[in-house]
Amino acid sequence: MSYLRFDKTLMTNLEESLPKEVLRSNRSGAYSCSTIVDCNTRKYHGLLVVPIPSLDDENHVLLSSLDETVIQHGAEFNLGLHKYQGDNFSPRGHKYIREFECQQVPTTVYRVGGVVLKKEQVFQHYENRIIIRYTLLEAHSPTIIRLRPFLAFRSVREYTHENGQASRDYQLVENGIKTCMYEGYPDLYMQLNKKNEFVYQPDWYRGVEYPKEQERGYASNEDLYVPGYFEFTIKKGESVVFSAGLSEFKTNKLKKIAEFEVNVRTPRDNFYHCLVNSAHQFYNHRDGENYVLAGYPWFKCRARDMFISLPGLTLTNNEVEQFELCMETAEKGIRDFMEGRPLSVRIYEIEHPDVLLWAVWCIQQYGNIVSEDKCIKKYGTLLRDIIEYILNGRHPNLKVMKNHLVYAEGRDKAITWMNSTVNGRPIIPRSGYIVEFNALWYNALKFCAGISRTVGMAEEAEKVESFVAEAAESFKNVFLNEHNYLFDYVDGNGQDWSVRPNMIFTVAFDYSPLNASQQKKVLDICTKELLTPKGLRSLSPKSGGYNPMYVGPQIQRDYAYHQGTAWPWLAGFYMEACLRIYKNSKISFIERQLVGYEEELFYHCIGTIPELFDGNPPFHGRGAISFAMNVAEIMRVVKLVEKYNMQL
């Protein structure tokens, strides 16, 4: 039986099935996303969503959905499902679903009387093409399948509505058609591997509604254009393949490519394999460069997220080459930034003051897992240049002070991962001496000092060690308070007493400015006030401004974003800290914590972990449906537990 499987009882209950989403992607930036009943509930949903660099830097929904109709003896049974205004669902094809599973690829089995039809969806690697394979498992009489495409041709941030500018033209191609609604867009090729009839029947389907956008306080309805439909006969045991892409395909190869793409997918047959499969969806190859997308469906490649995610997404699964390819692209961005050039790569927010320090941490993980020698050979020069860049005061917003700590200005602009803003101003103005910045700084200096010793630069290493020793004392003097936890930030005479999770890094990193007793007390505070089954809260319930429910319109969600919501990636560092302090005695505790994340694979977006959770029970998943840092850190913890278990 499939690990990710949902039966007829759940699938036909829209209250249960509509909140569950499914995501597939290739590594060129395109994706396909909907609910498990193929009813789009977000403006970001679509069967073929692709980047179109000639237009902008956004993704665009070309093919919104594809309705299937089974025809026998002249009777038509439409398997599609759309939500229209007034809470009306039509044509309610979900009632024919017998089961849905997602072990290899998303697979839906429909039963219509004596007809049993299987539908499998898969993306072609490195091609912006969605492939759907239909297999007729059972039929007692001649069967016809009709496919009706719903087209949008619009940005994921906009809607399309009935208009006179949309082109209704189409051209026949091999076993299909090509069409383009608006100038500037590429042609959309829709083809089958079998001869079929395309019936031109243009029409607009008006008032399609997206409830997830309603929940978020946004406009929520649009009109979709249907140019007509494809119709073909199918026999029992036969498979027919449909393709939608940006280029024409040799249709006699469709069946073979569908078989290949299904078979090369990582089976989602257990918790870890689901995470691996999800990790692969964040890889993005574009214009010869390699990136890590921060999440789906709306995030791009953000520098901080990339460096935090990369070790977990790649090294834990022995994908060293993928790490190196992404770091090759990242290094170009780092050097462009440090040398004051316009960025030559598509990495956002590289100017944030902690990004270079996270890059050092990322490289440190490579040294820990691959080898120190290889790390020095590949990244030694980059590490030295980053540290010198900061020490020499060249970073525009990260200054090394006389006490050897780093200082950043964040009162007017959000500069940390807690980056929510209202009217351009940070909701949490973390500024001055910021706790995780300085934990990263201390760790980076110690790591680089060790490398200096390894390569025979003992004198330089001693200088750095002396500098670091003074930084450790300054860290304690600035951040450690009488209640045995760390201030979140200190700016001038102001100290932020809020209990936040950013102090956990001082326990999780390889090198800490705190002694063992101090680390344990920090960990204990995080356990008592911040730990949930879905991550560490961004703020303690005992602190002022606690707002754990990420719901409502945009401004309401902005105020809750880092004021009590729970974040799984922070729990990754928390669990690593537990293992550092308590060793094997905490393995069973960590394994129980991981259960909370395995449960999540069956909710929200199946097989992956969303961006954040409410900080109070029942801890609903919120935000982006799949988030790279969360997947990466949970993967890293799974491997850490395996490592500790091997030592027993």
C-alpha positions in Angstrom: 0.0 0.0 0.0 1.2 3.5 -0.8 2.6 5.7 2.0 0.7 8.8 0.8 -2.7 7.4 0.0 -6.2 8.8 0.4 -9.3 6.7 -0.1 -12.8 7.5 -1.5 -14.2 8.5 1.8 -11.8 11.4 2.3 -11.6 12.3 -1.4 -15.4 12.8 -1.8 -15.5 14.9 1.4 -14.4 18.4 0.2 -14.0 19.7 3.7 -11.3 17.1 4.1 -9.8 17.0 0.6 -9.8 20.6 -0.5 -7.2 21.8 2.1 -4.7 19.1 0.9 -2.5 20.3 -1.9 -0.1 18.6 -4.2 3.0 20.0 -5.8 5.2 18.8 -8.7 8.0 20.7 -10.3 10.9 20.4 -12.7 14.3 22.0 -12.1 13.8 24.8 -14.6 11.4 26.8 -12.5 8.1 25.4 -13.7 5.6 23.7 -11.4 2.2 22.1 -11.3 0.1 22.6 -8.2 -3.5 22.1 -7.1 -5.5 20.2 -4.5 -5.7 16.4 -4.4 -9.1 16.6 -6.1 -7.7 18.9 -8.9 -9.8 21.9 -7.8 -7.7 25.0 -7.8 -8.1 27.0 -4.6 -5.3 29.6 -5.1 -4.4 32.0 -7.8 -0.9 30.3 -7.7 -2.5 26.9 -8.6 -2.2 25.6 -12.2 -1.5 22.6 -14.2 1.4 24.3 -16.0 3.0 27.3 -14.3 6.2 28.6 -15.9 8.6 31.5 -15.6 8.7 33.8 -18.7 11.8 35.9 -18.4 10.9 38.0 -21.4 7.9 39.4 -19.5 9.1 39.6 -15.9 10.6 37.7 -13.0 7.3 36.0 -12.0 5.8 32.7 -12.8 2.8 32.6 -15.1 -0.2 30.3 -15.2 -0.7 29.1 -18.8 -2.8 25.9 -18.4 -5.0 26.4 -15.3 -6.6 23.0 -15.4 -7.8 20.1 -17.6 -11.3 18.7 -17.2 -11.7 15.0 -18.2 -15.1 13.7 -19.4 -15.8 9.9 -19.7 -18.4 9.1 -22.4 -20.2 5.8 -22.8 -23.3 5.1 -24.9 -23.7 8.9 -25.3 -23.8 9.6 -21.6 -21.2 12.1 -20.4 -19.6 12.0 -16.9 -17.4 15.1 -16.2 -14.6 14.4 -13.8 -13.6 18.0 -13.3 -14.2 20.2 -10.3 -14.2 24.0 -10.0 -15.5 26.4 -7.3 -17.7 29.2 -8.5 -19.1 32.2 -6.7 -21.7 31.5 -4.1 -20.0 28.4 -2.8 -21.0 26.4 -5.8 -18.9 23.5 -7.0 -19.2 22.2 -10.5 -19.2 19.7 -12.2 -18.4 17.8 -8.9 -16.3 15.2 -10.5 -14.7 14.4 -7.2 -17.6 12.0 -6.4 -16.1 9.6 -9.0 -12.7 9.4 -7.3 -12.0 6.0 -5.8 -8.5 6.8 -4.5 -5.5 9.1 -4.7 -1.9 8.2 -4.0 1.4 9.9 -4.5 4.2 7.3 -4.2 5.8 7.8 -7.5 3.7 10.6 -9.0 0.3 12.0 -8.2 -2.2 9.3 -9.3 -6.0 9.5 -9.2 -8.2 6.5 -9.9 -11.8 7.3 -11.0 -14.7 4.9 -11.2 -17.7 5.8 -13.4 -20.1 2.8 -13.4 -18.1 0.0 -15.0 -15.3 2.4 -16.1 -12.1 2.6 -14.0 -9.7 5.3 -15.2 -6.2 6.0 -13.8 -4.6 9.4 -14.2 -0.9 10.0 -13.5 0.8 13.4 -13.6 4.5 14.1 -14.0 6.8 16.9 -15.1 9.5 16.5 -17.6 13.0 17.1 -16.1 14.5 20.5 -17.3 11.6 21.0 -19.8 8.6 23.2 -19.1 6.2 20.4 -19.9 3.5 18.6 -17.9 2.7 15.1 -18.9 -0.6 13.3 -18.0 -1.0 9.6 -18.6 -4.5 8.1 -18.7 -4.9 4.3 -18.4 -8.3 2.6 -18.8 -8.2 -0.1 -16.2 -11.7 -1.4 -16.7 -14.5 -0.9 -19.3 -17.3 -3.1 -20.5 -18.2 -1.1 -23.6 -16.6 1.4 -26.0 -15.2 4.5 -24.2 -14.5 8.0 -25.3 -12.4 10.5 -23.3 -12.8 14.3 -23.7 -10.2 16.7 -22.4 -11.2 20.4 -22.0 -8.3 22.8 -21.2 -8.8 25.9 -19.1 -6.4 28.6 -20.1 -5.3 31.7 -18.1 -2.1 33.2 -19.6 -1.4 35.5 -16.6 1.0 36.1 -13.8 0.5 34.2 -10.6 0.0 37.5 -8.9 -2.9 38.6 -11.2 -6.2 37.3 -12.6 -7.6 37.1 -16.1 -11.1 38.1 -17.0 -13.2 37.9 -20.2 -11.9 40.4 -22.7 -11.7 41.2 -26.3 -8.0 41.3 -26.5 -7.5 37.6 -25.9 -6.6 35.7 -29.1 -8.9 32.8 -30.0 -6.6 31.7 -32.8 -5.0 28.2 -32.8 -3.1 26.1 -35.2 -3.1 22.4 -35.6 0.1 20.6 -34.8 0.9 16.9 -34.6 -2.0 15.3 -32.7 -2.9 18.5 -31.0 -2.9 22.3 -31.2 -0.8 25.3 -30.3 -2.4 28.6 -29.1 -1.4 31.8 -27.4 -3.8 34.2 -25.7 -1.7 37.3 -25.5 1.3 38.9 -27.3 4.6 38.4 -25.4 3.6 34.9 -24.2 5.0 31.8 -25.8 2.8 29.3 -27.6 1.2 26.6 -25.6 1.4 23.2 -27.3 -1.2 20.6 -26.2 -0.7 17.2 -27.8 -1.5 13.6 -27.3 0.3 10.4 -28.4 -2.8 9.2 -30.2 -4.8 10.6 -33.0 -7.7 12.6 -31.7 -10.3 15.2 -32.8 -10.0 18.8 -31.6 -13.4 20.5 -31.5 -13.1 24.3 -31.6 -15.7 25.6 -29.1 -14.3 28.8 -27.6 -15.9 30.1 -24.5 -15.2 31.8 -21.2 -16.0 30.1 -17.9 -16.8 33.0 -15.6 -16.6 33.5 -11.9 -14.1 30.8 -11.0 -13.3 31.4 -7.3 -10.2 30.7 -5.2 -11.1 30.3 -1.5 -7.5 30.4 -0.2 -7.2 33.9 -1.6 -10.5 34.8 0.2 -9.0 33.6 3.4 -6.0 35.8 2.9 -8.1 38.9 2.3 -7.4 39.2 -1.4 -9.5 39.4 -4.6 -10.5 35.8 -5.4 -12.2 35.2 -8.7 -11.4 35.2 -12.4 -12.6 34.0 -15.8 -10.9 31.2 -17.7 -10.8 30.7 -21.4 -11.6 27.3 -23.0 -10.7 27.1 -26.7 -12.5 23.7 -27.2 -11.8 20.1 -26.4 -9.9 17.0 -27.5 -11.7 13.8 -27.9 -10.4 10.2 -28.5 -11.4 6.6 -28.0 -9.6 4.4 -25.5 -9.6 0.7 -25.0 -9.3 -1.4 -21.8 -5.7 -1.7 -20.8 -4.6 1.2 -23.1 -2.7 4.2 -22.0 -3.0 7.6 -23.7 -0.6 10.4 -22.9 -1.4 14.2 -22.9 1.4 16.8 -23.0 1.3 20.6 -22.5 4.5 22.5 -23.0 6.2 25.4 -24.6 7.5 23.5 -27.6 6.2 20.9 -30.0 6.9 17.3 -29.1 7.3 14.2 -31.3 4.1 12.5 -30.1 5.3 8.9 -30.8 7.8 9.5 -28.0 5.3 10.7 -25.4 4.5 7.3 -24.0 8.2 6.5 -23.6 9.1 9.8 -21.9 6.1 9.4 -19.6 7.3 6.0 -18.5 10.8 7.3 -18.0 9.8 10.3 -15.9 7.6 8.2 -13.7 10.3 5.6 -13.0 13.1 8.0 -12.2 11.1 9.8 -9.4 12.2 9.1 -5.8 9.4 6.9 -4.3 7.6 8.7 -1.5 7.4 5.5 0.5 8.5 6.7 3.9 9.1 9.9 5.8 12.7 10.5 4.7 12.0 9.7 1.0 9.2 12.2 1.0 11.6 14.9 2.3 14.2 13.9 -0.4 11.5 14.2 -3.0 10.5 17.6 -1.7 14.1 18.7 -1.5 14.6 18.1 -5.2 11.7 20.4 -6.0 13.7 23.4 -4.6 16.6 22.9 -7.1 16.4 25.4 -9.9 18.6 25.4 -13.0 18.3 28.6 -15.0 20.6 30.2 -17.6 23.4 27.9 -16.7 23.3 28.7 -13.0 22.0 26.6 -10.0 19.8 28.0 -7.3 17.7 26.9 -4.3 14.2 28.3 -4.3 13.1 29.4 -0.8 9.7 27.9 -1.2 6.5 27.3 -3.2 4.5 28.8 -4.6 5.7 32.4 -4.4 9.3 32.5 -3.2 12.3 33.0 -5.3 16.0 32.3 -4.5 16.8 34.3 -1.3 20.4 34.3 -0.1 19.9 33.6 3.6 17.4 30.8 2.9 19.8 29.3 0.3 22.7 29.0 2.7 20.6 27.7 5.5 18.9 25.1 3.3 21.7 23.9 1.1 23.5 21.5 3.5 20.3 19.7 4.5 18.8 19.5 1.0 22.0 18.2 -0.6 24.7 16.8 1.8 22.4 14.8 4.0 21.4 12.8 0.8 25.0 12.5 -0.5 24.3 15.0 -3.3 27.7 16.7 -3.0 27.8 17.7 -6.6 24.5 19.6 -6.3 25.9 21.5 -3.3 29.0 22.4 -5.2 27.0 23.6 -8.3 24.8 25.8 -6.1 27.8 27.2 -4.2 29.5 28.0 -7.5 26.5 30.2 -8.4 26.3 31.6 -4.9 30.0 32.5 -4.9 29.5 34.6 -8.0 26.8 36.5 -6.1 28.9 36.9 -3.0 31.9 38.2 -5.0 29.6 40.6 -7.0 28.3 42.0 -3.8 31.7 42.3 -2.0 33.2 44.0 -5.0 30.3 46.4 -5.5 29.2 45.1 -8.9 25.6 44.5 -10.1 24.6 40.9 -9.4 25.2 38.6 -12.3 23.0 35.9 -10.7 19.4 35.8 -9.6 19.9 35.7 -5.8 17.8 38.1 -3.8 18.6 39.8 -0.4 22.3 39.1 -0.6 23.0 42.5 1.0 21.4 41.5 4.3 24.2 41.6 7.0 24.0 38.0 8.2 24.0 36.4 4.8 27.8 36.2 4.5 28.0 34.6 7.9 25.4 32.0 7.0 27.5 31.3 3.9 30.4 30.5 6.2 28.2 28.2 8.3 27.0 26.5 5.1 30.6 25.9 3.9 31.4 24.6 7.5 28.8 21.9 7.0 30.5 20.9 3.8 33.8 20.5 5.7 32.1 18.5 8.5 30.3 16.1 6.1 32.6 15.8 3.0 36.1 16.6 4.3 38.1 19.4 5.7 40.8 19.1 3.1 38.3 19.3 0.2 36.5 22.2 1.9 39.8 24.2 2.2 40.7 23.4 -1.4 37.4 24.5 -2.8 36.3 27.3 -0.4 39.3 28.3 1.6 39.9 31.5 -0.4 36.3 32.5 -0.3 36.2 32.0 3.5 39.3 34.2 4.0 37.9 36.9 1.7 34.5 37.0 3.6 36.2 37.3 7.0 38.6 40.0 5.7 35.7 41.9 4.1 33.9 42.1 7.4 36.9 42.7 9.5 38.0 45.6 7.3 34.7 47.3 7.6 33.7 47.0 4.0 30.2 45.6 4.6 27.7 48.5 4.4 25.7 47.3 7.4 27.8 44.9 9.5 30.4 46.7 11.6 33.0 45.1 13.9 33.0 47.1 17.1 35.7 47.7 19.6 34.3 44.8 21.8 34.8 42.5 18.7 31.1 41.9 18.3 29.2 42.8 15.1 26.7 45.6 14.9 24.0 46.2 12.3 21.4 49.0 11.8 17.9 47.6 11.6 15.6 50.3 13.0 14.4 51.5 9.7 14.7 48.4 7.5 14.2 44.8 8.3 17.6 43.1 8.1 17.1 39.7 9.8 15.0 36.6 9.0 12.3 38.2 11.2 11.6 40.6 8.3 7.8 41.4 8.4 7.0 45.0 7.7 4.0 47.4 7.7 4.2 50.5 5.5 7.9 49.7 4.9 8.8 49.7 8.5 9.9 46.6 10.4 7.4 45.3 12.9 10.3 44.0 15.0 13.1 46.5 14.6 15.9 44.2 15.5 19.0 46.5 15.5 22.4 46.9 17.1 24.0 43.8 18.6 21.7 41.0 17.2 22.1 37.7 19.0 22.2 35.2 16.0 24.5 37.6 14.0 27.0 37.4 16.8 26.6 33.7 17.3 27.3 33.3 13.6 30.3 35.7 13.8 31.9 33.8 16.7 31.3 30.4 15.0 32.7 31.7 11.7 35.9 33.1 13.4 36.5 29.9 15.3 36.0 27.8 12.2 38.4 29.9 10.1 41.0 29.9 12.9 40.9 26.1 12.8 41.4 26.1 9.0 44.4 28.5 9.5 46.0 26.0 11.8 45.3 23.1 9.4 47.1 24.9 6.6 50.1 25.7 8.8 49.3 29.4 9.5 49.7 29.0 13.3 50.5 32.7 13.9 47.4 33.9 12.1 45.3 31.3 13.9 46.6 32.5 17.3 45.7 36.1 16.4 42.2 35.1 15.5 41.9 33.0 18.7 42.9 35.9 20.8 40.3 38.1 19.0 37.7 35.4 19.5 38.3 35.0 23.2 37.6 38.7 23.7 34.5 38.4 21.5 33.2 35.6 23.7 33.5 37.7 26.9 31.8 40.6 25.2 29.0 38.3 24.0 28.3 37.2 27.5 28.5 40.8 28.9 26.1 42.0 26.2 23.6 39.2 25.8 23.5 37.1 28.9 20.9 38.3 31.5 20.1 37.4 35.1 17.3 35.1 34.0 19.7 32.8 32.2 18.6 33.5 28.7 19.9 35.8 26.0 18.6 39.2 25.0 17.4 39.1 21.4 19.2 42.3 20.5 20.8 45.1 22.3 21.0 48.6 20.9 22.6 51.4 22.8 21.1 51.2 26.3 18.1 49.3 25.0 17.8 45.6 25.6 15.1 43.4 24.1 13.9 41.1 26.9 11.5 39.2 24.6 12.1 35.4 24.8 12.8 34.5 21.2 14.3 31.5 19.5 17.3 33.2 18.0 19.4 32.4 21.0 19.2 28.7 20.2 22.0 29.1 17.6 24.5 29.7 20.4 23.9 26.1 21.4 23.5 24.5 18.0 26.6 25.8 16.3 29.9 23.9 16.4 31.5 26.8 18.4 29.7 28.7 21.1 30.8 31.7 23.2 28.8 30.2 26.1 30.1 27.5 28.5 28.2 24.2 28.9 26.2 25.4 31.9 25.1 28.6 30.1 24.2 26.6 26.9 22.0 24.2 28.9 20.1 27.1 30.5 19.4 28.6 27.1 18.2 25.3 25.8 16.0 24.8 28.8 14.3 28.2 28.3 13.7 27.3 24.7 12.2 24.0 25.7 9.9 25.5 28.3 8.6 28.6 26.5 9.1 28.1 22.7 8.9 24.4 21.8 5.8 23.1 20.0 5.2 19.9 18.0 5.7 21.9 14.8 8.7 24.0 15.6 10.0 26.8 17.9 7.7 29.7 18.5 9.1 33.0 17.3 8.0 34.6 20.6 7.2 33.2 24.0 3.6 33.3 25.2 4.9 35.0 28.3 6.4 37.9 26.3 4.4 41.0 25.3 2.8 41.1 21.9 2.3 37.3 21.6 0.2 36.7 18.6 0.3 33.0 17.5 -2.5 32.7 14.9 -1.4 33.4 11.4 -4.8 34.2 9.9 -6.8 37.0 8.4 -5.9 39.8 6.0 -2.4 40.7 5.1 -1.7 43.3 7.8 -3.1 41.0 10.5 -0.9 38.2 9.3 2.1 40.5 9.1 1.7 41.4 12.8 1.6 37.7 13.7 4.3 36.5 11.3 7.1 36.6 14.0 5.1 37.1 17.1 4.4 33.6 18.2 4.1 31.5 15.1 6.1 28.2 15.1 8.9 27.5 12.6 10.2 24.0 11.9 13.6 25.1 10.6 14.3 26.6 14.1 13.4 23.2 15.6 16.1 21.6 13.4 18.7 23.7 15.2 17.0 23.1 18.5 17.1 19.4 18.1 20.8 19.6 17.1 21.4 21.6 20.2 19.7 18.9 22.3 22.0 16.3 20.9 25.0 18.4 21.5 24.1 18.9 25.2 22.5 15.6 26.1 24.0 13.3 23.5 22.3 9.9 23.1 20.0 10.4 26.1 17.9 12.7 24.0 17.5 10.5 20.9 14.1 9.1 21.9 12.9 12.6 22.7 14.1 13.8 19.2 12.4 10.9 17.5 9.1 11.8 19.2 9.6 15.4 18.0 10.1 14.2 14.4 6.7 12.4 14.5 5.1 15.9 14.5 6.7 16.6 11.2 5.9 13.2 9.7 2.2 13.8 10.5 2.3 17.0 8.5 3.2 15.2 5.3 -0.5 14.2 5.1 -1.9 17.7 5.5 -1.5 21.1 3.9 0.7 20.2 0.9 1.2 16.4 1.0 4.7 15.0 1.2 6.3 18.3 2.3 6.4 20.8 5.2 4.8 24.3 5.0 6.4 27.6 5.9 5.1 28.0 9.4 2.5 27.0 11.9 0.2 28.6 14.4 1.9 28.8 17.8 -1.1 27.5 19.6 -3.0 24.2 19.2 -4.0 22.6 16.9 -0.9 24.1 15.2 -2.3 24.6 11.7 0.1 24.8 8.8 0.2 28.3 7.2 2.0 30.4 4.6 3.9 28.9 1.7 2.9 25.3 1.1 6.5 24.0 0.9 9.5 25.7 2.5 13.1 24.8 1.8 14.6 25.7 5.2 12.0 23.5 7.0 12.5 20.5 4.7 16.3 20.9 4.9 16.6 21.1 8.7 14.3 18.2 9.3 16.3 16.1 6.9 19.5 17.2 8.7 18.1 16.1 12.0 17.0 12.7 10.7 20.6 12.1 9.6 22.0 13.4 12.9 19.7 10.9 14.8 21.0 8.1 12.5 24.6 9.1 13.3 24.0 9.0 17.0 22.1 5.7 16.8 25.1 4.2 15.0 27.3 5.1 18.0 25.1 3.2 20.5 
